[in-house]
Amino acid sequence: MLKKGILIFILVIGIVSPSILLSQYQFKANEFIKEDSMNLAIFELDFQSYEFNEANVTYYPLCDCCDYYNLPFSIEFVSPTDFGHINFKYIPENSTLFYATIVWMGQGEIYYPDQFLPANSFERTNNHIPLLENAQYYDRWLIPEYYSWTQYKQKADSAWLSIDSLLIINEFAEYPYR
């Protein structure tokens, strides 16, 4: 399944030290985190409104030899003069976590993951989780040509506010992050 259009994606990663498959559409408390896995949630948002559209939750084997303070990802970014792409890989397995093309005027496509659940599959809570202190911003080409750092960070923080009350975010917040 290919996704087209202008989008923002947010990766939420929990690497913790058992579990529900994605066969349900309405999740309940404590159903997202697998304690024996690297847990990855990818949220797709509308680029202009920051409305949460859909998400993917995936699990990968833990990396016992990885540095606890760094994400075990490699990132390949090809800036879109007209066409580009971004590829996140999980280093221990060299497996693709996220791959999307970036095309001028916002017509890129998400190729991987290829299955997403709609936003209404994810329950909201009354608890808003603040952006994590160790959040990382990936600004491969927008700064300083299109936005100042302050504008870019403000936009990224606005995107976080559209998902900060989701049950899955609350569950990730209960565990230590790497």
C-alpha beads as a LAMMPS data file, in Angstrom:
LAMMPS data file: protein, C-alpha beads

178 atoms
176 bonds

1 atom types
1 bond types

-500.0 500.0 xlo xhi
-500.0 500.0 ylo yhi
-500.0 500.0 zlo zhi

Masses

1 110.0

Atoms # bond

1 1 1 0.000 0.000 0.000
2 1 1 1.453 3.366 -0.995
3 1 1 0.687 6.587 0.823
4 1 1 0.771 9.799 -1.160
5 1 1 0.564 13.404 -0.164
6 1 1 2.148 15.845 2.178
7 1 1 2.811 14.308 5.543
8 1 1 4.777 14.440 8.718
9 1 1 5.852 11.296 10.439
10 1 1 6.736 10.879 14.061
11 1 1 8.677 7.891 15.309
12 1 1 8.144 6.816 18.883
13 1 1 10.582 4.190 19.972
14 1 1 10.556 2.173 23.155
15 1 1 13.296 -0.290 23.762
16 1 1 12.572 -2.145 26.981
17 1 1 14.201 -5.148 28.662
18 1 1 4.866 -10.055 26.677
19 1 1 1.623 -8.878 23.913
20 1 1 -0.978 -8.194 21.317
21 1 1 -0.690 -8.354 17.546
22 1 1 -2.182 -5.642 15.405
23 1 1 -5.266 -7.681 14.586
24 1 1 -7.546 -5.505 16.710
25 1 1 -8.811 -2.105 15.729
26 1 1 -9.563 -0.656 19.164
27 1 1 -6.708 -1.179 21.583
28 1 1 -7.014 -1.245 25.369
29 1 1 -4.566 -0.405 28.143
30 1 1 -1.180 -2.147 28.162
31 1 1 -1.612 -3.771 24.795
32 1 1 1.079 -1.965 22.834
33 1 1 4.337 -2.596 24.653
34 1 1 6.231 -5.849 24.207
35 1 1 8.811 -5.985 26.952
36 1 1 11.066 -8.362 25.044
37 1 1 11.242 -6.203 21.909
38 1 1 12.218 -2.926 20.382
39 1 1 8.818 -1.230 20.045
40 1 1 8.338 1.229 17.196
41 1 1 5.311 3.423 16.504
42 1 1 5.130 5.587 13.380
43 1 1 2.446 8.279 13.233
44 1 1 1.435 9.942 9.980
45 1 1 0.083 13.495 10.301
46 1 1 -1.229 16.028 7.826
47 1 1 1.587 18.475 7.018
48 1 1 -0.522 21.632 7.288
49 1 1 -3.070 20.879 10.018
50 1 1 -1.021 18.323 12.027
51 1 1 -4.154 16.178 12.210
52 1 1 -3.307 12.587 13.150
53 1 1 -4.273 10.386 10.184
54 1 1 -2.921 6.896 10.871
55 1 1 -0.187 4.900 12.580
56 1 1 1.839 1.724 12.413
57 1 1 3.130 -0.235 15.417
58 1 1 5.897 -2.765 14.817
59 1 1 8.166 -4.915 16.977
60 1 1 11.772 -5.954 16.392
61 1 1 14.169 -8.179 18.360
62 1 1 16.092 -6.397 21.105
63 1 1 19.663 -5.419 20.471
64 1 1 21.598 -6.523 23.540
65 1 1 24.919 -5.108 22.348
66 1 1 23.618 -1.665 21.288
67 1 1 24.633 1.521 23.041
68 1 1 21.872 2.363 25.512
69 1 1 22.152 6.115 24.891
70 1 1 21.825 6.079 21.114
71 1 1 19.104 4.830 18.820
72 1 1 20.255 1.773 16.874
73 1 1 19.246 3.294 13.535
74 1 1 21.020 4.307 10.407
75 1 1 19.402 7.098 8.438
76 1 1 19.904 7.610 4.739
77 1 1 18.597 10.944 3.528
78 1 1 18.720 12.106 -0.078
79 1 1 17.653 15.730 -0.311
80 1 1 14.880 16.340 -2.831
81 1 1 16.105 18.749 -5.460
82 1 1 13.178 17.213 -7.311
83 1 1 13.219 13.636 -6.000
84 1 1 14.706 12.273 -2.801
85 1 1 14.068 9.746 -0.080
86 1 1 14.527 8.931 3.575
87 1 1 15.316 5.459 4.877
88 1 1 15.523 4.451 8.552
89 1 1 17.137 1.038 9.151
90 1 1 17.450 -0.980 12.346
91 1 1 21.207 -1.574 12.531
92 1 1 21.268 -4.973 14.308
93 1 1 19.227 -6.628 11.540
94 1 1 19.761 -4.136 8.717
95 1 1 15.964 -4.161 8.391
96 1 1 13.978 -1.226 7.058
97 1 1 11.910 0.608 9.659
98 1 1 10.682 3.400 7.393
99 1 1 11.200 4.230 3.738
100 1 1 9.549 7.061 1.833
101 1 1 10.230 9.106 -1.242
102 1 1 10.354 12.876 -1.014
103 1 1 9.168 14.661 -4.119
104 1 1 9.028 18.379 -4.675
105 1 1 5.539 19.803 -3.976
106 1 1 4.771 17.089 -1.432
107 1 1 3.945 14.167 -3.671
108 1 1 6.193 11.610 -1.994
109 1 1 5.072 8.119 -1.049
110 1 1 5.547 5.898 1.996
111 1 1 6.677 2.478 0.825
112 1 1 7.474 0.963 4.210
113 1 1 5.762 0.248 6.454
114 1 1 2.978 -0.572 4.059
115 1 1 0.174 -1.153 6.563
116 1 1 -1.279 1.545 8.789
117 1 1 -4.284 1.657 11.087
118 1 1 -6.621 4.673 10.921
119 1 1 -6.467 7.282 13.681
120 1 1 -9.802 6.189 15.152
121 1 1 -8.182 2.833 16.011
122 1 1 -6.172 4.565 18.729
123 1 1 -7.905 5.515 21.957
124 1 1 -7.379 8.971 23.455
125 1 1 -6.944 9.648 27.163
126 1 1 -7.255 12.789 29.284
127 1 1 -3.546 12.565 30.072
128 1 1 -1.232 14.611 27.844
129 1 1 2.367 13.383 27.806
130 1 1 4.961 16.168 27.529
131 1 1 7.524 15.868 24.763
132 1 1 10.375 13.756 26.046
133 1 1 13.528 15.506 27.147
134 1 1 15.562 13.255 24.859
135 1 1 13.399 13.907 21.780
136 1 1 15.452 14.264 18.617
137 1 1 14.576 16.515 15.694
138 1 1 15.611 15.457 12.204
139 1 1 16.081 18.616 10.142
140 1 1 17.945 17.255 7.169
141 1 1 17.131 20.033 4.729
142 1 1 14.482 22.481 5.970
143 1 1 16.833 24.556 8.083
144 1 1 17.859 27.307 7.457
145 1 1 16.605 27.516 3.883
146 1 1 12.886 27.273 4.616
147 1 1 12.468 27.717 8.363
148 1 1 14.477 29.097 11.215
149 1 1 15.349 26.569 13.904
150 1 1 12.725 28.178 16.174
151 1 1 10.012 27.843 13.504
152 1 1 11.008 24.268 12.720
153 1 1 10.972 23.250 16.394
154 1 1 7.614 24.988 16.891
155 1 1 6.117 23.030 13.976
156 1 1 7.542 19.742 15.263
157 1 1 6.233 20.441 18.761
158 1 1 2.776 21.207 17.302
159 1 1 2.829 17.809 15.616
160 1 1 3.569 16.177 18.987
161 1 1 0.539 17.919 20.525
162 1 1 -1.738 16.102 18.068
163 1 1 -0.760 12.681 19.474
164 1 1 0.307 13.424 23.068
165 1 1 -2.934 12.133 24.622
166 1 1 -3.097 8.819 22.754
167 1 1 -3.179 5.705 24.925
168 1 1 -0.195 4.293 23.050
169 1 1 1.856 7.412 23.876
170 1 1 0.848 7.073 27.526
171 1 1 1.984 3.439 27.487
172 1 1 5.320 4.281 25.888
173 1 1 5.808 6.970 28.544
174 1 1 5.596 4.345 31.311
175 1 1 8.838 2.729 30.133
176 1 1 12.408 3.995 29.971
177 1 1 13.462 5.177 26.553
178 1 1 16.638 4.615 24.724

Bonds

1 1 1 2
2 1 2 3
3 1 3 4
4 1 4 5
5 1 5 6
6 1 6 7
7 1 7 8
8 1 8 9
9 1 9 10
10 1 10 11
11 1 11 12
12 1 12 13
13 1 13 14
14 1 14 15
15 1 15 16
16 1 16 17
17 1 18 19
18 1 19 20
19 1 20 21
20 1 21 22
21 1 22 23
22 1 23 24
23 1 24 25
24 1 25 26
25 1 26 27
26 1 27 28
27 1 28 29
28 1 29 30
29 1 30 31
30 1 31 32
31 1 32 33
32 1 33 34
33 1 34 35
34 1 35 36
35 1 36 37
36 1 37 38
37 1 38 39
38 1 39 40
39 1 40 41
40 1 41 42
41 1 42 43
42 1 43 44
43 1 44 45
44 1 45 46
45 1 46 47
46 1 47 48
47 1 48 49
48 1 49 50
49 1 50 51
50 1 51 52
51 1 52 53
52 1 53 54
53 1 54 55
54 1 55 56
55 1 56 57
56 1 57 58
57 1 58 59
58 1 59 60
59 1 60 61
60 1 61 62
61 1 62 63
62 1 63 64
63 1 64 65
64 1 65 66
65 1 66 67
66 1 67 68
67 1 68 69
68 1 69 70
69 1 70 71
70 1 71 72
71 1 72 73
72 1 73 74
73 1 74 75
74 1 75 76
75 1 76 77
76 1 77 78
77 1 78 79
78 1 79 80
79 1 80 81
80 1 81 82
81 1 82 83
82 1 83 84
83 1 84 85
84 1 85 86
85 1 86 87
86 1 87 88
87 1 88 89
88 1 89 90
89 1 90 91
90 1 91 92
91 1 92 93
92 1 93 94
93 1 94 95
94 1 95 96
95 1 96 97
96 1 97 98
97 1 98 99
98 1 99 100
99 1 100 101
100 1 101 102
101 1 102 103
102 1 103 104
103 1 104 105
104 1 105 106
105 1 106 107
106 1 107 108
107 1 108 109
108 1 109 110
109 1 110 111
110 1 111 112
111 1 112 113
112 1 113 114
113 1 114 115
114 1 115 116
115 1 116 117
116 1 117 118
117 1 118 119
118 1 119 120
119 1 120 121
120 1 121 122
121 1 122 123
122 1 123 124
123 1 124 125
124 1 125 126
125 1 126 127
126 1 127 128
127 1 128 129
128 1 129 130
129 1 130 131
130 1 131 132
131 1 132 133
132 1 133 134
133 1 134 135
134 1 135 136
135 1 136 137
136 1 137 138
137 1 138 139
138 1 139 140
139 1 140 141
140 1 141 142
141 1 142 143
142 1 143 144
143 1 144 145
144 1 145 146
145 1 146 147
146 1 147 148
147 1 148 149
148 1 149 150
149 1 150 151
150 1 151 152
151 1 152 153
152 1 153 154
153 1 154 155
154 1 155 156
155 1 156 157
156 1 157 158
157 1 158 159
158 1 159 160
159 1 160 161
160 1 161 162
161 1 162 163
162 1 163 164
163 1 164 165
164 1 165 166
165 1 166 167
166 1 167 168
167 1 168 169
168 1 169 170
169 1 170 171
170 1 171 172
171 1 172 173
172 1 173 174
173 1 174 175
174 1 175 176
175 1 176 177
176 1 177 178
